[in-house]
Amino acid sequence: MRIILAATLAIAPLAITPLLAKDNDSFKRLNATAVVFSEIMATPDKGIPEDLLAHAQCIVIVPSEKSAAFLVGGKYGKGYVSCRRGGGWSAPGTVIIEGGSFGFQIGGSATDVIMLVMNQGGEDKLLSSKFTLGADASIAAGPVGRTAEAQTDLQMHAEILSWSRSQGLFAGVALEGATLRQDLNDNAEIYGRKLDNREILTTAVRAPRAAARLIAELDKHPAQRPAVASAGNNQ
């Protein structure tokens, strides 16, 4: 009996450890997502133009292997998406990005990816269970710098703009051919129940505590408010 009990106690931690590691992966990835966004926006001359971010409807952030310890191979990454709701940013939903000719590693170096969804058409695609960038939704490499004055006509009409950061270099990158899909299992780990991204991003789902830092970083960049007409113009 003592031998059996001892064996059971020895095995129990091994059975529990993978579950804890799996849970911690989600929380670590949320924190890594916040760190990636904060670092990129801390260098406005080399980051995402503020005016583009101010007009974006949703943002997708996929942290690299070095930050989240989750990247597998060269063309797979997991991150989070948030959309503007009621003047702020929604609770995050989990996304997986796969494939495409861009790769997530350049010379063995892991890469962070950020995408801005610029219009309703792009958001509608994002709210589906799975779609292909460039085929189902138009995508273009995003401009880098303080403003988007130099953006091309392609960028002006693209539903999604994208950037990557690898080995300290941040630049626009077209992710054509990559697929983006939701991860219901990861959502279940974060929220305690299976929620699809449409429900998370379009309803009043409360953000988990683990996402507090990410939401706080996003809220530092409010939406562009429409100009208020002067009294003289209303006469």
C-alpha positions as YAML, in Angstrom:
chain: A
units: angstrom
residues:
- id: 1
  name: MET
  ca: [0.00, 0.00, 0.00]
- id: 2
  name: ARG
  ca: [2.81, 2.40, 0.91]
- id: 3
  name: ILE
  ca: [4.56, 1.65, -2.38]
- id: 4
  name: ILE
  ca: [1.38, 2.38, -4.35]
- id: 5
  name: LEU
  ca: [0.79, 5.62, -2.40]
- id: 6
  name: ALA
  ca: [4.36, 6.73, -2.93]
- id: 7
  name: ALA
  ca: [4.13, 6.02, -6.65]
- id: 8
  name: THR
  ca: [0.87, 7.94, -6.87]
- id: 9
  name: LEU
  ca: [2.35, 10.98, -5.12]
- id: 10
  name: ALA
  ca: [5.36, 10.87, -7.40]
- id: 11
  name: ILE
  ca: [3.23, 10.71, -10.55]
- id: 12
  name: ALA
  ca: [0.66, 13.35, -9.50]
- id: 13
  name: PRO
  ca: [2.94, 16.38, -9.97]
- id: 14
  name: LEU
  ca: [3.89, 15.12, -13.40]
- id: 15
  name: ALA
  ca: [0.23, 14.94, -14.38]
- id: 16
  name: ILE
  ca: [-0.53, 18.40, -13.00]
- id: 17
  name: THR
  ca: [2.52, 20.17, -14.43]
- id: 18
  name: PRO
  ca: [1.44, 20.05, -18.12]
- id: 19
  name: LEU
  ca: [-1.94, 21.52, -17.19]
- id: 20
  name: LEU
  ca: [-0.32, 24.37, -15.28]
- id: 21
  name: ALA
  ca: [2.15, 24.95, -18.07]
- id: 22
  name: LYS
  ca: [-0.67, 25.09, -20.57]
- id: 23
  name: ASP
  ca: [-2.55, 27.66, -18.50]
- id: 24
  name: ASN
  ca: [0.60, 29.69, -17.94]
- id: 25
  name: ASP
  ca: [1.28, 29.76, -21.68]
- id: 26
  name: SER
  ca: [-1.92, 31.74, -22.27]
- id: 27
  name: PHE
  ca: [-1.18, 34.22, -19.51]
- id: 28
  name: LYS
  ca: [2.46, 34.63, -20.54]
- id: 29
  name: ARG
  ca: [1.37, 35.18, -24.13]
- id: 30
  name: LEU
  ca: [-1.08, 37.90, -23.09]
- id: 31
  name: ASN
  ca: [1.68, 39.68, -21.22]
- id: 32
  name: ALA
  ca: [4.09, 39.23, -24.14]
- id: 33
  name: THR
  ca: [1.48, 40.72, -26.46]
- id: 34
  name: ALA
  ca: [1.25, 43.82, -24.26]
- id: 35
  name: VAL
  ca: [5.05, 44.12, -24.15]
- id: 36
  name: VAL
  ca: [5.39, 43.88, -27.93]
- id: 37
  name: PHE
  ca: [2.80, 46.59, -28.53]
- id: 38
  name: SER
  ca: [4.25, 48.87, -25.85]
- id: 39
  name: GLU
  ca: [7.79, 48.56, -27.19]
- id: 40
  name: ILE
  ca: [6.78, 49.27, -30.77]
- id: 41
  name: MET
  ca: [4.66, 52.30, -29.89]
- id: 42
  name: ALA
  ca: [7.42, 53.67, -27.63]
- id: 43
  name: THR
  ca: [9.45, 54.49, -30.75]
- id: 44
  name: PRO
  ca: [7.04, 56.63, -32.82]
- id: 45
  name: ASP
  ca: [9.62, 57.45, -35.49]
- id: 46
  name: LYS
  ca: [9.95, 53.75, -36.22]
- id: 47
  name: GLY
  ca: [6.56, 52.44, -35.11]
- id: 48
  name: ILE
  ca: [2.95, 52.38, -36.29]
- id: 49
  name: PRO
  ca: [1.68, 55.82, -37.36]
- id: 50
  name: GLU
  ca: [-0.61, 57.17, -34.64]
- id: 51
  name: ASP
  ca: [-3.17, 58.44, -37.13]
- id: 52
  name: LEU
  ca: [-3.56, 54.96, -38.61]
- id: 53
  name: LEU
  ca: [-3.96, 53.41, -35.17]
- id: 54
  name: ALA
  ca: [-6.49, 56.09, -34.27]
- id: 55
  name: HIS
  ca: [-8.67, 55.05, -37.22]
- id: 56
  name: ALA
  ca: [-8.20, 51.29, -36.88]
- id: 57
  name: GLN
  ca: [-11.22, 49.21, -35.91]
- id: 58
  name: CYS
  ca: [-9.29, 46.19, -34.65]
- id: 59
  name: ILE
  ca: [-5.72, 45.17, -33.91]
- id: 60
  name: VAL
  ca: [-4.04, 41.77, -34.06]
- id: 61
  name: ILE
  ca: [-0.77, 41.22, -32.19]
- id: 62
  name: VAL
  ca: [1.24, 38.02, -32.49]
- id: 63
  name: PRO
  ca: [4.27, 37.98, -30.16]
- id: 64
  name: SER
  ca: [7.41, 36.12, -31.12]
- id: 65
  name: GLU
  ca: [8.87, 32.92, -29.77]
- id: 66
  name: LYS
  ca: [11.37, 34.84, -27.67]
- id: 67
  name: SER
  ca: [8.57, 36.65, -25.86]
- id: 68
  name: ALA
  ca: [5.90, 33.97, -25.60]
- id: 69
  name: ALA
  ca: [7.77, 30.69, -26.09]
- id: 70
  name: PHE
  ca: [5.03, 29.46, -28.40]
- id: 71
  name: LEU
  ca: [6.21, 29.82, -31.97]
- id: 72
  name: VAL
  ca: [6.47, 26.51, -33.79]
- id: 73
  name: GLY
  ca: [8.45, 26.14, -36.99]
- id: 74
  name: GLY
  ca: [8.66, 29.09, -39.34]
- id: 75
  name: LYS
  ca: [5.05, 29.74, -40.25]
- id: 76
  name: TYR
  ca: [2.91, 29.48, -37.17]
- id: 77
  name: GLY
  ca: [2.10, 31.94, -34.44]
- id: 78
  name: LYS
  ca: [-0.54, 32.63, -31.82]
- id: 79
  name: GLY
  ca: [-1.64, 35.99, -30.50]
- id: 80
  name: TYR
  ca: [-4.65, 38.13, -29.67]
- id: 81
  name: VAL
  ca: [-7.13, 40.44, -31.33]
- id: 82
  name: SER
  ca: [-9.08, 43.34, -29.85]
- id: 83
  name: CYS
  ca: [-11.62, 45.68, -31.47]
- id: 84
  name: ARG
  ca: [-12.88, 49.12, -30.50]
- id: 85
  name: ARG
  ca: [-16.11, 49.03, -28.52]
- id: 86
  name: GLY
  ca: [-17.83, 51.88, -26.70]
- id: 87
  name: GLY
  ca: [-14.86, 54.23, -26.88]
- id: 88
  name: GLY
  ca: [-12.34, 51.65, -25.67]
- id: 89
  name: TRP
  ca: [-10.89, 48.31, -26.66]
- id: 90
  name: SER
  ca: [-12.70, 44.99, -26.30]
- id: 91
  name: ALA
  ca: [-11.62, 41.95, -24.35]
- id: 92
  name: PRO
  ca: [-9.08, 39.98, -26.42]
- id: 93
  name: GLY
  ca: [-9.83, 36.90, -28.50]
- id: 94
  name: THR
  ca: [-7.19, 34.34, -29.44]
- id: 95
  name: VAL
  ca: [-6.01, 34.02, -33.05]
- id: 96
  name: ILE
  ca: [-3.67, 31.62, -34.83]
- id: 97
  name: ILE
  ca: [-1.84, 32.69, -37.98]
- id: 98
  name: GLU
  ca: [-0.43, 30.04, -40.29]
- id: 99
  name: GLY
  ca: [1.29, 29.68, -43.65]
- id: 100
  name: GLY
  ca: [2.10, 32.37, -46.17]
- id: 101
  name: SER
  ca: [5.37, 33.03, -47.94]
- id: 102
  name: PHE
  ca: [6.61, 35.60, -45.40]
- id: 103
  name: GLY
  ca: [7.65, 33.16, -42.69]
- id: 104
  name: PHE
  ca: [7.88, 34.07, -39.02]
- id: 105
  name: GLN
  ca: [11.61, 33.54, -38.81]
- id: 106
  name: ILE
  ca: [14.39, 35.24, -40.71]
- id: 107
  name: GLY
  ca: [17.74, 33.52, -40.34]
- id: 108
  name: GLY
  ca: [16.46, 31.69, -37.29]
- id: 109
  name: SER
  ca: [15.25, 34.87, -35.61]
- id: 110
  name: ALA
  ca: [11.67, 34.95, -34.28]
- id: 111
  name: THR
  ca: [9.36, 37.71, -35.48]
- id: 112
  name: ASP
  ca: [6.55, 39.75, -33.93]
- id: 113
  name: VAL
  ca: [3.58, 40.58, -36.16]
- id: 114
  name: ILE
  ca: [1.00, 43.37, -35.84]
- id: 115
  name: MET
  ca: [-2.04, 43.92, -38.04]
- id: 116
  name: LEU
  ca: [-4.50, 46.81, -38.09]
- id: 117
  name: VAL
  ca: [-8.00, 46.19, -39.43]
- id: 118
  name: MET
  ca: [-8.98, 49.48, -41.03]
- id: 119
  name: ASN
  ca: [-12.64, 49.10, -42.05]
- id: 120
  name: GLN
  ca: [-15.83, 47.18, -41.53]
- id: 121
  name: GLY
  ca: [-15.10, 44.79, -44.37]
- id: 122
  name: GLY
  ca: [-11.87, 43.72, -42.72]
- id: 123
  name: GLU
  ca: [-13.55, 43.38, -39.34]
- id: 124
  name: ASP
  ca: [-16.26, 41.17, -40.82]
- id: 125
  name: LYS
  ca: [-13.56, 38.83, -42.15]
- id: 126
  name: LEU
  ca: [-11.79, 38.90, -38.80]
- id: 127
  name: LEU
  ca: [-14.98, 37.86, -37.00]
- id: 128
  name: SER
  ca: [-15.30, 34.73, -39.15]
- id: 129
  name: SER
  ca: [-13.86, 31.48, -37.87]
- id: 130
  name: LYS
  ca: [-11.11, 31.45, -40.51]
- id: 131
  name: PHE
  ca: [-10.01, 33.53, -43.51]
- id: 132
  name: THR
  ca: [-7.04, 33.96, -45.83]
- id: 133
  name: LEU
  ca: [-5.13, 37.22, -46.02]
- id: 134
  name: GLY
  ca: [-4.93, 38.57, -49.55]
- id: 135
  name: ALA
  ca: [-7.71, 36.29, -50.81]
- id: 136
  name: ASP
  ca: [-10.63, 36.86, -48.45]
- id: 137
  name: ALA
  ca: [-9.39, 40.22, -47.16]
- id: 138
  name: SER
  ca: [-7.08, 42.70, -48.89]
- id: 139
  name: ILE
  ca: [-3.81, 43.31, -47.05]
- id: 140
  name: ALA
  ca: [-0.84, 45.62, -47.56]
- id: 141
  name: ALA
  ca: [2.44, 46.41, -45.85]
- id: 142
  name: GLY
  ca: [1.86, 49.22, -43.40]
- id: 143
  name: PRO
  ca: [3.87, 52.46, -43.40]
- id: 144
  name: VAL
  ca: [6.28, 53.22, -40.57]
- id: 145
  name: GLY
  ca: [6.69, 56.57, -38.81]
- id: 146
  name: ARG
  ca: [4.82, 59.28, -36.98]
- id: 147
  name: THR
  ca: [2.17, 59.83, -39.65]
- id: 148
  name: ALA
  ca: [0.72, 57.97, -42.58]
- id: 149
  name: GLU
  ca: [0.96, 60.90, -45.01]
- id: 150
  name: ALA
  ca: [3.22, 58.91, -47.33]
- id: 151
  name: GLN
  ca: [0.96, 55.88, -47.54]
- id: 152
  name: THR
  ca: [0.28, 54.52, -50.99]
- id: 153
  name: ASP
  ca: [-3.06, 54.10, -52.71]
- id: 154
  name: LEU
  ca: [-2.86, 50.37, -51.97]
- id: 155
  name: GLN
  ca: [-2.51, 51.11, -48.26]
- id: 156
  name: MET
  ca: [-5.40, 53.56, -48.40]
- id: 157
  name: HIS
  ca: [-7.76, 50.89, -49.73]
- id: 158
  name: ALA
  ca: [-6.46, 47.80, -47.96]
- id: 159
  name: GLU
  ca: [-8.75, 46.24, -45.36]
- id: 160
  name: ILE
  ca: [-5.77, 45.19, -43.26]
- id: 161
  name: LEU
  ca: [-2.30, 46.71, -42.82]
- id: 162
  name: SER
  ca: [0.53, 44.62, -41.38]
- id: 163
  name: TRP
  ca: [4.00, 45.00, -39.88]
- id: 164
  name: SER
  ca: [6.71, 42.71, -38.52]
- id: 165
  name: ARG
  ca: [9.61, 43.14, -36.10]
- id: 166
  name: SER
  ca: [12.64, 40.87, -36.34]
- id: 167
  name: GLN
  ca: [16.09, 41.39, -34.82]
- id: 168
  name: GLY
  ca: [15.06, 44.90, -33.81]
- id: 169
  name: LEU
  ca: [13.95, 45.89, -37.32]
- id: 170
  name: PHE
  ca: [10.32, 47.05, -37.59]
- id: 171
  name: ALA
  ca: [8.85, 47.31, -41.09]
- id: 172
  name: GLY
  ca: [5.68, 46.87, -43.09]
- id: 173
  name: VAL
  ca: [5.19, 43.39, -44.51]
- id: 174
  name: ALA
  ca: [2.48, 41.92, -46.74]
- id: 175
  name: LEU
  ca: [1.24, 38.65, -45.27]
- id: 176
  name: GLU
  ca: [-0.57, 37.42, -48.36]
- id: 177
  name: GLY
  ca: [-1.46, 33.75, -48.29]
- id: 178
  name: ALA
  ca: [-1.44, 33.41, -44.53]
- id: 179
  name: THR
  ca: [-4.57, 32.17, -42.81]
- id: 180
  name: LEU
  ca: [-6.00, 33.61, -39.62]
- id: 181
  name: ARG
  ca: [-8.34, 31.60, -37.41]
- id: 182
  name: GLN
  ca: [-9.71, 31.69, -33.90]
- id: 183
  name: ASP
  ca: [-8.62, 29.34, -31.10]
- id: 184
  name: LEU
  ca: [-11.60, 28.24, -29.03]
- id: 185
  name: ASN
  ca: [-9.47, 26.14, -26.68]
- id: 186
  name: ASP
  ca: [-7.23, 29.04, -25.74]
- id: 187
  name: ASN
  ca: [-10.29, 31.25, -25.27]
- id: 188
  name: ALA
  ca: [-11.70, 28.62, -22.92]
- id: 189
  name: GLU
  ca: [-8.50, 28.65, -20.85]
- id: 190
  name: ILE
  ca: [-8.63, 32.43, -20.49]
- id: 191
  name: TYR
  ca: [-12.37, 32.89, -19.94]
- id: 192
  name: GLY
  ca: [-13.25, 29.62, -18.25]
- id: 193
  name: ARG
  ca: [-15.69, 28.67, -21.01]
- id: 194
  name: LYS
  ca: [-15.60, 28.29, -24.77]
- id: 195
  name: LEU
  ca: [-16.32, 31.61, -26.44]
- id: 196
  name: ASP
  ca: [-15.83, 32.37, -30.10]
- id: 197
  name: ASN
  ca: [-14.09, 35.57, -31.11]
- id: 198
  name: ARG
  ca: [-17.26, 37.13, -32.49]
- id: 199
  name: GLU
  ca: [-18.91, 36.97, -29.06]
- id: 200
  name: ILE
  ca: [-15.81, 38.26, -27.28]
- id: 201
  name: LEU
  ca: [-15.20, 41.15, -29.66]
- id: 202
  name: THR
  ca: [-18.78, 42.32, -30.23]
- id: 203
  name: THR
  ca: [-20.47, 41.90, -26.85]
- id: 204
  name: ALA
  ca: [-19.78, 43.08, -23.32]
- id: 205
  name: VAL
  ca: [-17.56, 40.13, -22.40]
- id: 206
  name: ARG
  ca: [-15.40, 41.13, -19.45]
- id: 207
  name: ALA
  ca: [-11.67, 40.99, -20.10]
- id: 208
  name: PRO
  ca: [-9.80, 38.48, -17.91]
- id: 209
  name: ARG
  ca: [-7.42, 39.84, -15.30]
- id: 210
  name: ALA
  ca: [-4.49, 38.46, -17.29]
- id: 211
  name: ALA
  ca: [-5.39, 40.83, -20.14]
- id: 212
  name: ALA
  ca: [-5.37, 43.98, -17.96]
- id: 213
  name: ARG
  ca: [-1.92, 45.10, -19.10]
- id: 214
  name: LEU
  ca: [-2.75, 44.62, -22.79]
- id: 215
  name: ILE
  ca: [-6.01, 46.56, -22.54]
- id: 216
  name: ALA
  ca: [-4.26, 49.34, -20.60]
- id: 217
  name: GLU
  ca: [-1.62, 49.67, -23.32]
- id: 218
  name: LEU
  ca: [-4.25, 49.74, -26.07]
- id: 219
  name: ASP
  ca: [-6.34, 52.32, -24.22]
- id: 220
  name: LYS
  ca: [-3.40, 54.73, -24.37]
- id: 221
  name: HIS
  ca: [-4.30, 55.08, -28.05]
- id: 222
  name: PRO
  ca: [-7.94, 56.19, -28.31]
- id: 223
  name: ALA
  ca: [-9.99, 56.30, -31.47]
- id: 224
  name: GLN
  ca: [-9.96, 59.40, -33.65]
- id: 225
  name: ARG
  ca: [-12.98, 61.48, -32.75]
- id: 226
  name: PRO
  ca: [-14.86, 63.28, -35.55]
- id: 227
  name: ALA
  ca: [-14.43, 67.03, -35.65]
- id: 228
  name: VAL
  ca: [-17.19, 68.97, -33.89]
- id: 229
  name: ALA
  ca: [-18.90, 71.57, -36.04]
- id: 230
  name: SER
  ca: [-18.56, 75.13, -34.86]
- id: 231
  name: ALA
  ca: [-21.57, 77.16, -33.76]
- id: 232
  name: GLY
  ca: [-21.25, 79.33, -36.85]
- id: 233
  name: ASN
  ca: [-21.54, 76.33, -39.13]
- id: 234
  name: ASN
  ca: [-24.77, 75.31, -37.47]
- id: 235
  name: GLN
  ca: [-26.53, 78.57, -38.12]
...
